[in-house]
Amino acid sequence: DVCSSDLGALVLGPWLDWAAHGAGRDWSAQRGWQQIGDAAPHAFAGSHPLGDPLWGLRPWLQHLCRDGDTVPAGTVVTTGSWSGCLPVARGQTLRIGFEGLGELALAV
């Protein structure tokens, strides 16, 4: 997540195969880092608010599908922020990386 007083954004990277990158991963220990502008990178680990981003996914899907409805393939589901709402000013670049998953950069 990226936000400031007048801007909000959700940053998504390329799709990754779950079997190769997600299944069996200890999400409660997931490591990553963030960097805003020229500031030193800030590391984080195990910082997801639910411990595991999949924690509530099954009940959520069961709730949505309770009357026979379906969730379209490719639907993006967000479950919380690993790094919180970051104060990024216009003109700055946010870089964020997740060990074993990749890195992203966003120029605001």
C-alpha positions as CSV (number, residue, x, y, z in Angstrom):
1,D,0.0,0.0,0.0
2,V,1.1,3.5,-0.7
3,C,-0.6,6.6,0.5
4,S,-0.3,10.3,1.4
5,S,-2.8,12.9,2.4
6,D,-4.0,13.3,-1.2
7,L,-3.0,10.0,-2.9
8,G,-3.7,6.4,-2.3
9,A,-2.6,3.4,-4.3
10,L,-2.3,-0.4,-4.2
11,V,0.8,-1.6,-5.9
12,L,0.6,-5.0,-7.6
13,G,3.4,-6.9,-9.2
14,P,3.3,-9.6,-11.8
15,W,1.3,-12.7,-11.2
16,L,3.3,-15.6,-9.7
17,D,2.5,-19.2,-9.7
18,W,1.1,-20.3,-6.3
19,A,2.6,-23.7,-6.4
20,A,6.1,-22.3,-7.0
21,H,6.0,-19.2,-4.9
22,G,3.2,-19.4,-2.3
23,A,2.4,-23.0,-1.2
24,G,4.4,-24.0,1.8
25,R,5.8,-20.6,2.4
26,D,5.9,-19.5,6.1
27,W,4.1,-16.2,5.6
28,S,4.4,-15.4,9.3
29,A,8.2,-15.0,8.8
30,Q,8.1,-13.4,5.3
31,R,10.9,-10.9,4.9
32,G,10.9,-7.8,2.9
33,W,12.2,-4.2,2.7
34,Q,10.9,-0.8,1.6
35,Q,12.7,2.3,0.5
36,I,11.2,5.8,0.0
37,G,13.3,8.2,-2.2
38,D,16.9,8.3,-1.1
39,A,16.3,7.1,2.5
40,A,17.9,4.0,3.7
41,P,15.9,0.8,3.1
42,H,13.8,-0.4,6.0
43,A,13.6,-4.1,6.5
44,F,10.6,-5.9,7.9
45,A,9.8,-9.6,8.7
46,G,6.6,-11.3,9.7
47,S,4.7,-8.0,9.7
48,H,1.4,-9.0,8.1
49,P,-1.4,-8.0,10.5
50,L,-3.0,-11.5,10.2
51,G,0.2,-13.4,10.4
52,D,-0.8,-15.2,7.2
53,P,-2.5,-13.3,4.4
54,L,-4.6,-16.4,3.6
55,W,-6.0,-16.5,7.2
56,G,-9.5,-15.3,6.3
57,L,-9.7,-16.2,2.6
58,R,-11.7,-19.5,2.9
59,P,-14.5,-18.0,5.1
60,W,-14.6,-14.9,2.9
61,L,-15.1,-17.1,-0.3
62,Q,-17.6,-19.3,1.5
63,H,-19.6,-16.1,2.4
64,L,-19.5,-14.8,-1.2
65,C,-20.5,-18.1,-2.7
66,R,-23.2,-19.1,-0.1
67,D,-26.1,-18.4,-2.5
68,G,-24.4,-20.1,-5.5
69,D,-22.6,-17.0,-6.7
70,T,-19.0,-17.3,-7.9
71,V,-15.9,-15.1,-7.7
72,P,-14.5,-14.5,-11.2
73,A,-11.1,-16.0,-12.0
74,G,-8.3,-13.3,-11.6
75,T,-10.1,-11.4,-8.9
76,V,-7.6,-9.5,-6.8
77,V,-8.1,-10.0,-3.0
78,T,-6.2,-7.8,-0.6
79,T,-5.8,-8.9,3.0
80,G,-3.7,-6.3,4.7
81,S,-0.4,-4.4,4.4
82,W,3.0,-5.8,5.2
83,S,4.5,-2.3,5.7
84,G,1.6,0.0,6.6
85,C,0.4,3.2,5.0
86,L,3.6,4.8,3.8
87,P,3.9,8.6,3.5
88,V,5.2,9.1,-0.1
89,A,5.3,12.6,-1.6
90,R,4.8,13.5,-5.2
91,G,8.1,13.1,-7.0
92,Q,9.4,10.4,-4.8
93,T,10.0,6.7,-5.7
94,L,8.9,3.9,-3.5
95,R,10.8,0.6,-3.8
96,I,9.6,-2.5,-2.0
97,G,10.8,-6.1,-2.2
98,F,9.8,-9.4,-0.8
99,E,12.3,-12.2,-0.3
100,G,11.6,-15.0,-2.8
101,L,8.9,-13.0,-4.6
102,G,10.5,-10.0,-6.2
103,E,10.7,-6.2,-6.1
104,L,8.6,-3.3,-7.4
105,A,9.2,0.4,-7.8
106,L,6.6,3.1,-8.1
107,A,7.3,6.7,-9.0
108,V,4.7,9.0,-7.5
